[in-house]
Amino acid sequence: MPQKTKLGLIYGSAREGRFCDTMVNWAAAEILSDGRFAASHIDPRDMETNSAEIGRNLDEADAFVIVTPEYNHGYTGALKSLIDAYNQQWQIKPVAFVSYGGVSGGLRAVEQLRLIFAELHAVGIRDTVSFANPWNRFDSAGALVEPKDAERAMKTLLARLHWWAVTLRDARATSSYFEAAA
Ligand SMILES: Cc1cc2nc3c(=O)[nH]c(=O)nc-3n(C[C@H](O)[C@H](O)[C@H](O)COP(=O)(O)O)c2cc1C
């Protein structure tokens, strides 16, 4: 059986009472059922006490999924602090986005994150999963009430993410990205 691809599953909100937990739990279940990834949860709430461990988890990951809300048409300060605290851990790796918010479904935050990750030599995956007004779409156990469309979108996202994760892991092992421009 091939080794699972290590994936960093990142919380985009650190707010008390955040909806992000529901969203991350949904994403984690989808990632588990895909079967090709081993996910570790990375939470900006842990930055103060566990920054070194977060760094190790980011370092070991070959792919990332960021679960982001939209705050004032952007992403959160907590997420930016987490991104900025690391550098080479992001480089030459794929990043995919699951977003949520009001009518925009958090997509304005995603568009901004694409710019940030381009600067970090990371590859933003084109396919997203976006939830507009998700507050009443999950039951009390955290299950999505009408899951089909989101599950289909997440399958596509994970398929593309896996392709990039394996491709870039092999590329990092066989040739130096930075030397190519030396
Ligand atoms: C400071 C702040 C700004 C917000 N701005 C937006 C916004 O611009 N667009 C939007 O769709 N939702 C906005 N919201 C609503 C959030 O999408 C909603 O509160 C969501 O649950 C936030 O994620 P969290 O609960 O995981 O922190 C905002 C919420 C906060 C707290």
Ligand as a Chemical Component Dictionary entry (heavy atoms), coordinates in Angstrom:
data_LIG
# 
_chem_comp.id                   LIG 
_chem_comp.type                 NON-POLYMER 
_chem_comp.pdbx_formal_charge   0 
_chem_comp.three_letter_code    LIG 
# 
loop_
_chem_comp_atom.comp_id 
_chem_comp_atom.atom_id 
_chem_comp_atom.alt_atom_id 
_chem_comp_atom.type_symbol 
_chem_comp_atom.charge 
_chem_comp_atom.model_Cartn_x 
_chem_comp_atom.model_Cartn_y 
_chem_comp_atom.model_Cartn_z 
_chem_comp_atom.pdbx_ordinal 
LIG C1  C1  C 0 -14.683 40.901 11.904 1  
LIG C2  C2  C 0 -15.628 40.180 11.017 2  
LIG C3  C3  C 0 -15.809 40.579 9.710  3  
LIG C4  C4  C 0 -16.653 39.880 8.833  4  
LIG N1  N1  N 0 -16.735 40.254 7.531  5  
LIG C5  C5  C 0 -17.397 39.464 6.646  6  
LIG C6  C6  C 0 -17.313 39.709 5.239  7  
LIG O1  O1  O 0 -16.705 40.656 4.789  8  
LIG N2  N2  N 0 -17.949 38.875 4.417  9  
LIG C7  C7  C 0 -18.636 37.785 4.872  10 
LIG O2  O2  O 0 -19.166 37.024 4.070  11 
LIG N3  N3  N 0 -18.748 37.517 6.193  12 
LIG C8  C8  C 0 -18.133 38.325 7.082  13 
LIG N4  N4  N 0 -18.185 38.062 8.420  14 
LIG C9  C9  C 0 -19.026 36.946 8.853  15 
LIG C10 C10 C 0 -18.213 35.674 8.926  16 
LIG O3  O3  O 0 -18.164 35.067 7.650  17 
LIG C11 C11 C 0 -18.821 34.715 9.939  18 
LIG O4  O4  O 0 -18.894 35.355 11.190 19 
LIG C12 C12 C 0 -17.991 33.451 10.080 20 
LIG O5  O5  O 0 -18.642 32.589 10.976 21 
LIG C13 C13 C 0 -16.597 33.758 10.561 22 
LIG O6  O6  O 0 -15.856 32.600 10.726 23 
LIG P1  P1  P 0 -15.491 32.037 12.200 24 
LIG O7  O7  O 0 -16.811 31.938 12.949 25 
LIG O8  O8  O 0 -14.890 30.705 11.964 26 
LIG O9  O9  O 0 -14.556 33.031 12.825 27 
LIG C14 C14 C 0 -17.377 38.766 9.311  28 
LIG C15 C15 C 0 -17.208 38.359 10.649 29 
LIG C16 C16 C 0 -16.340 39.031 11.482 30 
LIG C17 C17 C 0 -16.147 38.548 12.901 31 
# 
loop_
_chem_comp_bond.comp_id 
_chem_comp_bond.atom_id_1 
_chem_comp_bond.atom_id_2 
_chem_comp_bond.value_order 
_chem_comp_bond.pdbx_ordinal 
LIG C1  C2  SING 1  
LIG C2  C3  SING 2  
LIG C2  C16 DOUB 3  
LIG C3  C4  DOUB 4  
LIG C4  N1  SING 5  
LIG C4  C14 SING 6  
LIG N1  C5  DOUB 7  
LIG C5  C6  SING 8  
LIG C5  C8  SING 9  
LIG C6  O1  DOUB 10 
LIG C6  N2  SING 11 
LIG N2  C7  SING 12 
LIG C7  O2  DOUB 13 
LIG C7  N3  SING 14 
LIG N3  C8  DOUB 15 
LIG C8  N4  SING 16 
LIG N4  C9  SING 17 
LIG N4  C14 SING 18 
LIG C9  C10 SING 19 
LIG C10 O3  SING 20 
LIG C10 C11 SING 21 
LIG C11 O4  SING 22 
LIG C11 C12 SING 23 
LIG C12 O5  SING 24 
LIG C12 C13 SING 25 
LIG C13 O6  SING 26 
LIG O6  P1  SING 27 
LIG P1  O7  DOUB 28 
LIG P1  O8  SING 29 
LIG P1  O9  SING 30 
LIG C14 C15 DOUB 31 
LIG C15 C16 SING 32 
LIG C16 C17 SING 33 
# 
